[in-house]
Amino acid sequence: MAKKYAEIGLPERRVLNVLIDEKELSMKDLAKSTGIENYEIKIVIGWLVRKKMG
């Protein structure tokens, strides 16, 4: 798993990068744009809120 994230980036970083460009996306479009699974989106949003990045 660590090698995967080293290659493609952490899910929260990928979401932030997409949101920087798009500003606003639905959860469905966010999953498509980042390649993150639907179940991971809620986890990522939780981490971003916890880190005060979202």
Beta strands, then each sheet from edge to edge (+ up, - down):
end
